[in-house]
Amino acid sequence: MTWLLWCEEALKDGPLLNPLKGRRSEMTVAYRGLEPVAGGDGPARRYDVTRAGRVSRVWYGADGIVVRAVIPTKRGTRVTVVRALSD
């Protein structure tokens, strides 16, 4: 999961370095437009990120940092990550 929780700029550079395994992670990225995200500070930019045959959905806020992610696991479950915004 750590390969995904980067800032939006990281998606533009192609393969990412997997810090857990020390090798590059090949992926494809598709921009899906603006969508509202519950608890967010406005619409977020959604991307579908495909890696190892699994598609994760990631939303980035105005600051370019992930605000929500839905990540499928190898076991067929999904992990949902939501960034808590401070006051």
C-alpha positions, 0 to 999 in steps of 0.5 A, a space after each residue: 500500500 505504501 507505493 500509493 500514498 504519495 503526493 499527486 506529483 509522484 503519479 506523473 513520474 512513471 514507475 515508483 520505487 517501492 520502499 519496502 522491496 527496494 525495486 520499481 513498481 510499474 503502474 498505469 495512471 488514468 485521471 478521472 476528473 473532479 469528484 466530491 469527497 466526504 469531509 474534504 475541503 472541496 472537489 478532489 481529483 480522482 485517479 485510477 492507478 493500476 498495478 499488478 492487475 489491481 485498480 486502486 482509486 485515489 483522490 487528491 485535494 487542492 494541496 496535492 496530497 491524498 485525501 481518500 484511497 480505495 485499494 484492493 488487496 491480494 486477498 480480494 478485500 479492499 482497504 480504504 484510507 481517509 486523511 483526517 483534515 485538521 481545523 
